[in-house]
Amino acid sequence: MKFGEEIDHKNQSLVEHLTELRIRLIRAALGILVSAALCYSFSEQIFDLIRAPIAPFLKNMGLVFTAPMDKFMAHIKIALFSGTLLSSPFWFYQIWKFISPGLYMKERRYALSFIVSAVSLFVAGIVLCYFAVLPVTFEFLLNFGGKVDQPMITISEYLSFFMMLHLAFGLAFELPLILVVLGMFGVVSQKFLKDKRRYAIVIMAIFAAVVTPSPDAVTMLLLLVPLAFLYELSVILVGFFERKRNSTLESDYNKNA
């Protein structure tokens, strides 16, 4: 895209911005659907992975279903969920293409860094949830009150629980990237993040308490501690890009003086 085109794009009207957003959303949705179609062929194997964390707590290591369509719809949901994960580099790219015109020319070259960071953080949140949070959660919830009562959990209920929890963790881990982008737009500064650190920790604690299904403190800390670390990382990164932007503005001013 030429420089002149970039300037025109930055001066778009609200309607044009909404049109651009619609185009990006449609492309992202198509990417998810194509990936979902590919994942559907492996839905049985993916279902085994999804079922694995709760299987040891279930009778015959299986979930139950109460309607004829439940199992079929489960595989459709699994394909869509897997397609969303598989196509994440593509829809993160669409997000970048939508927000990048608001940045300076030198900042737009961070496209690859943005996509790699976004996907890495997203996957890190999902991995933490799968390998650390779910085992602790099921150990507490399904053994609470003794072992006389046996759980009979339906496929639809478990999939909803599994998918929403993993997406929540994955998106929560995007915190540093969101703050860095807001810093690039000048919405937040390093000083602002430092001054509001206490409030941020309280908000993250509330978020962790709401998102994590188990009421024990360990499960909540499994999300809160990484979020607190990512917040501190955000403070450093926002300061870095802030200094870089100020340096660029000063350099441009000296050239035009």
N, C-alpha and C positions, 0 to 999 in steps of 0.2 A: 504493500500500500504506500502511495506517495505521500510526501509531507503535507501537500495541500489537502489531500483527502482526509488526513488525520485531523487537520484543523477544522474542516467542515464537519467531521463527525463529532468533535468536541462541542460544536455550536448547534447541535441538533435541538429541535424543539421537543417538548414533552411527548407529543404524539410519536415523533420519530424514535425517541428513546424507548417507548413502550413497544413500538413495532420491532425494534432491534431486540428487545427482551423476548418478545414472542418467538422470533426466529431462533434465538439461542435455546429457548426452552423446547421448541419443536425438534431441533437437532439433537439436543441432549436426550429427549424422550425416544427418538428414533434409534440413537446409539444404545440405549438401555434395552429396547425391544429386540434389536439385532443380537445383542449379547445374550439376552434371555432365551432367544431361539436356539442359540448354540449351547447354552447351559442346560436346556431341557433334555437333551440327549444324555446328560450325566446326572439328572435329577435324583436317581436312585442312590448313586454313590454320594452325592452331596447330602441327601437326606440322612444317610448313615452317619456322616460327620456331624450334622446338626443334632441328631438324636443321641450321639455318644455321651455328652456331659450328663444327661439325665437317666440314661439307660440303666446304670447300676442300681438306681433307686426304684425301678419299676418292676412289677411282676412280669416274668418272662421277657424282661428287658425291652418291652414294646409299649407304644402309645396306643390309645383306643380311638375309634371314630364312631359317631352316632348317626350319621346320615350317609346314604349311598355315594354322594358326590364328594364327601369330605377328603378322601385320599387323593382323588383326581385333582381337586382344587389345591390341595397341599403341594402337589408337584408343580402346579402353575405358579403358586406363590414362591416356591423355592427357586424356580427358574428366574422369576422377576427379581428376587432378592440377590441371587448370584449374578444376574446380568447387571444389576446396579453396581455391585462391587467390581465386576470385571471391566465395566465401561467407565469406571471412575476417572481414569486419565483423560478420556474424551470429554466428559461433562465438566470436569474441572477446567479443561481448556476452553470450553464454551463460556464458563464463568469469567475466566481471564480475558477473553476477547470482548466481553461486555463491559468490564470495569476498566480495562487498560487505556481506552481513549481519554480517560480523566487524569491520566498520569503524564509526567514529563516524558519526552522522547527517550532520554537515557534510562528511565525507569522501566520502559516497556520491554527492554531487552531481558528482563528477568522472567520472561514467560516460562522457560524450561525449569528454572529454579522454583517458580510458583507451583507448577504442576507436580514436579518431583516431591516437593515439600508437602503439598496438599495430600497426595496419594500416600506418602509415607506416614504422615500423621493419622490419616484415616485408617490405614491398615494397622498401625500401632494400637489405636484405640480398640479396634475389633479383636486383635490378638490378645490384648490384656483382658478384655471381657470374657473371651472364650476360655482361656487357659487359667486365669486367676479368679475372676469374679464368679463365674457360673459354678465351679466346684464348691466354693465357699458358700454361695447362696443356697444351692441344693442340699448341701450337708446340714445347713441350719434349718431350712424350711421343711424339708421332707423327713427329717428325723425329730422335729420338734414335737414334744408331747409323747414320746415313746414310739415303739414300732408295732403296736397292736393294730392300729389303723393303716391300711395299705392305700397308697395313692393310685387313682385311676384318672390319668390326665389325657385329655383329648388332643388329637393332632392339631386342630385349629387353635386351641388355647395355647398350646406350647409354641407353635410357630409364631403366633402374634407376640408372645412374651419374648422369644428368642430374637426375632427380627427387630422389634422396637428397642430392646436393650442394646443390641449391637450397633444399631444405627445411632442411638443416643451417645454411646461411647465414642464411636468413630467421628461424629460431628463435634462432640465436646473437645476432642483433641485438635480440632482446627483452630482453637483459641489463639495461639500465637500468630498464625497466618492472618486471621481476621484483624487482630490488633495491628499487625505490621501494615496491612493494606490501609486500614483507617489512619495509621500514622503517615503513610504516603500521601493520603488525601488531606492531611492536616487536621483531621477530626480529633485525634488524640496526640499527645506528646509524651515524651519520657517523664517529664515532671508531673504531668497529670496522672500517669499510671503509678508513679511512686507515691504521690499524695493520696491516691484512692486505693492503695494496696489493702488496707484493713477492710474497706467496704467490699472490695473484690473477693477477698477470702471468705467473708460472710456469705456473699452471693453464691460463691462456688460450693460452700458447705451446704447451703440450702438446696442447691441444684443436685449435689451428690446424694443428699438424703432423699430427695424426691425420685431421682432416677433409679438408684439402686433398690431393688425389691426387698432385700433382706434388711430387717431393722437393726441388725448388729453393727457395732462401730467398725469392725474390721472391713466389712464390705464397703462401707461408706468411705473409709480411708483409702481403699484401693483406687478410688476415683479422685478423691480430694487431693491426695499427695501429688499424683502426676499433674493435675490441673494447676496446683500451686507452683510446681516446678516450671510448667509451661508458661505460666504468667510471668515468672521472673525472667525466663528466657525472652519473653515478649518485650519486657522493659529494656533489655540489652539491645535487642534487634531494632526496636523503634528508635532508640537513641542513635544507633549506628546509621540508619537511613536518614534520620533527622539531620545529623551532622553532614552526611553526604549531600543531602539536598541543599542545605545552607551553603556548603562549599561550591556547589554547582551554580547556585543563584549569584553568589559573590563573584565567581569567575565570569559569568555572563555579564554581570553589571560592569565589571572592570573592562571587558572587551568592548562594551557599547559606550563606555565613558569617553 
